[in-house]
Amino acid sequence: MILDIKTIFVLFAATISANTAGFELSLYGNAGNDSHITLPYENNLYDISDNFFSAAGQLRFHSGNSNYNFGLFRKAYSSDKEFNEITTNASAEYKTKLLNTRLILGSNLENRWIGGEQYGLLIGFFLKPEYKILDNLILCGSLDIESYKAGDLTGYLDGKIYRLTGKLRFSYYGWEFSPRLVYENQNRNDYKNNIIYNSYSPESLSAGIAINGAIGRININIDADYSWIGYKTDEKYFIYTNTRRNKNTHLMVNIETATIYNLNVFIRSDYSNNNSNIAREDFEQTLISIGLVYRDIYNF
């Protein structure tokens, strides 16, 4: 039931001119329902449904070719308090140009608490080249290297993540279509009481597409992907007798409309389905929420 919260901050992104200095403030709040169905043991079906409230803030400062981001995220469940989470993040990036290619170099830092205990600290570095093929067609890439260190939570993990992304951004009559391919490799250790009980290396390949556009005053964001995930296992520690293979489907739809005083209202739906050769890893999750976003930009 631990969701990937990085996708929330994508909704806050705004294009800011590199020729001016200033900052953008974004505040976000929403409430909804998280329905999680899993098949963990011997065909016993578990259906967990819980209401939640989440809030986030992001401050983005830009000056010349540099951007700096600071964010805070809080999520609270009505019943499952052990899944309550707080995440802080910070990142810095620098934009430059090499021949006909735009390069973005940067680093990010993320700290996460779950159920009141520190889950882990992540430090990452990234390189993102962008090459304009046509005025409305841009070829993008990304190389991400991240390292995370386990926190105080029982059953925590640490390891490294290597991610390679290829993407096309195609614009047509105000709409943007971005098909992508992502390869990711992780080296992970799970701990209990400071002793490794799992060592494994999930390797995944995913294909997806993001669609962004507007109909009048209504902004629409759609994101879909399908992932193949395999696990290279250290049999000495791993709890499964078979090598795990997962197929994961995810769909997100976000509809947002402007109201007054830089305040937007949105409704968002997320659906995930994981199909594994290990029965206890099967799950289906639906998240529906409604909320408000406040944005303001200050230039000087």
Disulfide bonds with the S-S distance in Angstrom:
none
